[in-house]
Amino acid sequence: MIRLFLMLLLALALILFVVAFVVTRIENAQDAANHVLRNHALKHDDLKHHSASEKPRNVAVVVFSRSGNTGVLADHIAETLDADVHELVANDYQLGMVGWINALSDARNDFADITPNHIDVSRYDTVYLGSPIWLYSPAPPIWQFANNTDFTNKHVVLVNTFNSQFKQHFIDEFEALVRSKGAISFAHQYVKRGRMGSQMSSQELIQRFDEKYNTKRINDRAGERDEQQ
Ligand SMILES: Cc1cc2nc3c(=O)[nH]c(=O)nc-3n(C[C@H](O)[C@H](O)[C@H](O)COP(=O)(O)O)c2cc1C
């Protein structure tokens, strides 16, 4: 009996290891491809930054992205809206097996170790918050950022990328949080990338986002809820 139990335990550990190995390999490949796109976008942004016609930007895009997909989308939104990009880094959730297991075990937390821990958004009118979905909820780093931030009189747009599904009640809780921090409006924008192994490319992700949203205005959530199912 004990032998059977141990064999079952070993089989489960083996399955978890194989899943983690395959998933993290796919994530590494995606991150490498996204890195190239993001470097290009940053160079472009640097050029814009130093142009003579520069004026203060009133939109910020704050993003946490583990494997670069939400990051590519955040860069695209920033380029479209001429916004500043602020990247949140969470060392606990770096690419690789350890980061993946940490991400899975912390997925529903509303706190995380992030750098920077605080960003002053007082000079912006609109703040986009980009994050992947982890276990149906926005990832902990973006909750941590929202917890830390004064959104008084800001329009807040939560932007998520995910594979297949999120749960609306987590989004409602996120909205309640940013409104409790002073936000005067909240919108949720998202792109479903498809299941692991048959996901859309980063270019298709951007295209899909543009088809769904006119980024020049703040959308409401009407008509969007059915797509995730
Ligand atoms: C720990 C973990 C949990 C995840 N949970 C979900 C989930 O519940 N629903 C979903 O559709 N995708 C889920 N995903 C997939 C990510 O949301 C998706 O790949 C996302 O686009 C990754 O964005 P990034 O490249 O910016 O990190 C999960 C990914 C990880 C690492």
The ligand as an SDF file (V2000), in Angstrom:
LIG
                    3D

 31 33  0  0  0  0  0  0  0  0999 V2000
    1.6600   30.9110  -13.0700 C   0  0  0  0  0  0  0  0  0  0  0  0
    0.8090   31.1710  -14.3120 C   0  0  0  0  0  0  0  0  0  0  0  0
   -0.5650   31.0420  -14.2240 C   0  0  0  0  0  0  0  0  0  0  0  0
   -1.3510   31.2970  -15.3550 C   0  0  0  0  0  0  0  0  0  0  0  0
   -2.7220   31.2220  -15.2270 N   0  0  0  0  0  0  0  0  0  0  0  0
   -3.4970   31.5060  -16.3050 C   0  0  0  0  0  0  0  0  0  0  0  0
   -4.9320   31.4950  -16.1870 C   0  0  0  0  0  0  0  0  0  0  0  0
   -5.5190   31.2730  -15.1270 O   0  0  0  0  0  0  0  0  0  0  0  0
   -5.6610   31.7540  -17.2980 N   0  0  0  0  0  0  0  0  0  0  0  0
   -5.0740   31.9970  -18.5090 C   0  0  0  0  0  0  0  0  0  0  0  0
   -5.7940   32.1810  -19.4770 O   0  0  0  0  0  0  0  0  0  0  0  0
   -3.7200   32.0630  -18.6450 N   0  0  0  0  0  0  0  0  0  0  0  0
   -2.9300   31.8360  -17.5670 C   0  0  0  0  0  0  0  0  0  0  0  0
   -1.5560   31.9160  -17.6760 N   0  0  0  0  0  0  0  0  0  0  0  0
   -0.9600   32.3150  -18.9750 C   0  0  0  0  0  0  0  0  0  0  0  0
   -0.5830   33.7960  -19.0240 C   0  0  0  0  0  0  0  0  0  0  0  0
   -1.6400   34.6120  -18.5750 O   0  0  0  0  0  0  0  0  0  0  0  0
   -0.2610   34.2190  -20.4620 C   0  0  0  0  0  0  0  0  0  0  0  0
    0.7010   33.3810  -21.0230 O   0  0  0  0  0  0  0  0  0  0  0  0
    0.1690   35.6720  -20.5200 C   0  0  0  0  0  0  0  0  0  0  0  0
   -0.0800   36.1950  -21.8080 O   0  0  0  0  0  0  0  0  0  0  0  0
    1.6450   35.8420  -20.1790 C   0  0  0  0  0  0  0  0  0  0  0  0
    1.9780   37.2010  -20.2060 O   0  0  0  0  0  0  0  0  0  0  0  0
    3.4780   37.7250  -20.0610 P   0  0  0  0  0  0  0  0  0  0  0  0
    4.2400   37.1470  -21.2260 O   0  0  0  0  0  0  0  0  0  0  0  0
    3.3510   39.2000  -20.1450 O   0  0  0  0  0  0  0  0  0  0  0  0
    4.0120   37.2440  -18.7440 O   0  0  0  0  0  0  0  0  0  0  0  0
   -0.7500   31.6690  -16.5870 C   0  0  0  0  0  0  0  0  0  0  0  0
    0.6450   31.7880  -16.6490 C   0  0  0  0  0  0  0  0  0  0  0  0
    1.4260   31.5510  -15.5150 C   0  0  0  0  0  0  0  0  0  0  0  0
    2.9280   31.7250  -15.5800 C   0  0  0  0  0  0  0  0  0  0  0  0
  1  2  1  0
  2  3  1  0
  2 30  2  0
  3  4  2  0
  4  5  1  0
  4 28  1  0
  5  6  2  0
  6  7  1  0
  6 13  1  0
  7  8  2  0
  7  9  1  0
  9 10  1  0
 10 11  2  0
 10 12  1  0
 12 13  2  0
 13 14  1  0
 14 15  1  0
 14 28  1  0
 15 16  1  0
 16 17  1  0
 16 18  1  0
 18 19  1  0
 18 20  1  0
 20 21  1  0
 20 22  1  0
 22 23  1  0
 23 24  1  0
 24 25  2  0
 24 26  1  0
 24 27  1  0
 28 29  2  0
 29 30  1  0
 30 31  1  0
M  END
$$$$
